[in-house]
Amino acid sequence: MLQESLREFTYNAECAKLSFNISLPRDNIDMQWSGFNDSLVNFVSETLQKINALADADCREIFEQVKEQLTQEWKNYYLNMVFRMAYAQLDTFVYANDVEKRALNHILESFNYDTFKMMQKHWLKRGRMLWYAYGNLTKDQSKQIVD
């Protein structure tokens, strides 16, 4: 949902040689920004503002689109060749908290927009942030990003 809602914003940023990527490894949310020093601080700030504004936005259409896409992807997953499924399922067998696509699809079928909005109110309330900044940033720029 987040990637889809930020699609136009990140496209414009990519035109300015800035990039933003979000991924969901195991038990955290990984956000990565890259770009030029002079515009990176503003880019990070604007991205976080847009993520925060998503809580108040009516994004039912995006939700339905993403839900349909994931449902089809997870249903079609079992139509892949066996060796591809075995490699993709490796995480499910190795890591205790990983869930099989069939189970995810079953959960997603009953998941609706109202449930999403209710859960979103509590999203990112508790947690911690770990910042890793590198490159040609000054101390002031690094501090400005974190603040």
Contacts in CASP RR format, 6 or more apart in sequence:
PFRMAT RR
TARGET T0000
AUTHOR 0000-0000-0000
METHOD contacts of the structure
MODEL  1
MLQESLREFTYNAECAKLSFNISLPRDNIDMQWSGFNDSLVNFVSETLQK
INALADADCREIFEQVKEQLTQEWKNYYLNMVFRMAYAQLDTFVYANDVE
KRALNHILESFNYDTFKMMQKHWLKRGRMLWYAYGNLTKDQSKQIVD
1 54 0 8 1.000
1 59 0 8 1.000
1 62 0 8 1.000
1 63 0 8 1.000
1 66 0 8 1.000
1 116 0 8 1.000
2 22 0 8 1.000
2 51 0 8 1.000
2 54 0 8 1.000
3 10 0 8 1.000
3 22 0 8 1.000
4 62 0 8 1.000
4 65 0 8 1.000
4 66 0 8 1.000
5 50 0 8 1.000
5 54 0 8 1.000
5 57 0 8 1.000
5 59 0 8 1.000
5 62 0 8 1.000
6 20 0 8 1.000
6 47 0 8 1.000
6 50 0 8 1.000
6 51 0 8 1.000
9 46 0 8 1.000
9 47 0 8 1.000
9 50 0 8 1.000
10 19 0 8 1.000
10 20 0 8 1.000
13 19 0 8 1.000
13 20 0 8 1.000
13 43 0 8 1.000
16 39 0 8 1.000
17 35 0 8 1.000
17 36 0 8 1.000
18 33 0 8 1.000
18 34 0 8 1.000
18 35 0 8 1.000
18 36 0 8 1.000
18 39 0 8 1.000
18 40 0 8 1.000
18 43 0 8 1.000
19 32 0 8 1.000
19 33 0 8 1.000
19 34 0 8 1.000
19 35 0 8 1.000
20 31 0 8 1.000
20 32 0 8 1.000
20 33 0 8 1.000
20 43 0 8 1.000
20 47 0 8 1.000
21 31 0 8 1.000
21 32 0 8 1.000
22 29 0 8 1.000
22 30 0 8 1.000
22 31 0 8 1.000
22 32 0 8 1.000
23 29 0 8 1.000
23 30 0 8 1.000
24 30 0 8 1.000
26 95 0 8 1.000
26 97 0 8 1.000
26 98 0 8 1.000
27 97 0 8 1.000
29 124 0 8 1.000
31 47 0 8 1.000
33 40 0 8 1.000
33 43 0 8 1.000
33 44 0 8 1.000
33 47 0 8 1.000
34 40 0 8 1.000
35 43 0 8 1.000
37 136 0 8 1.000
37 137 0 8 1.000
37 138 0 8 1.000
37 141 0 8 1.000
40 137 0 8 1.000
40 141 0 8 1.000
40 145 0 8 1.000
41 141 0 8 1.000
41 144 0 8 1.000
41 145 0 8 1.000
44 145 0 8 1.000
45 145 0 8 1.000
54 120 0 8 1.000
55 120 0 8 1.000
55 121 0 8 1.000
55 123 0 8 1.000
60 113 0 8 1.000
63 113 0 8 1.000
63 116 0 8 1.000
64 113 0 8 1.000
67 108 0 8 1.000
67 111 0 8 1.000
70 104 0 8 1.000
70 105 0 8 1.000
70 108 0 8 1.000
71 105 0 8 1.000
71 108 0 8 1.000
71 109 0 8 1.000
74 101 0 8 1.000
74 102 0 8 1.000
74 104 0 8 1.000
74 105 0 8 1.000
74 108 0 8 1.000
75 105 0 8 1.000
77 85 0 8 1.000
77 88 0 8 1.000
77 101 0 8 1.000
78 85 0 8 1.000
78 101 0 8 1.000
78 102 0 8 1.000
80 88 0 8 1.000
89 100 0 8 1.000
91 98 0 8 1.000
92 98 0 8 1.000
92 99 0 8 1.000
92 100 0 8 1.000
131 145 0 8 1.000
131 146 0 8 1.000
133 142 0 8 1.000
133 145 0 8 1.000
133 146 0 8 1.000
137 145 0 8 1.000
END
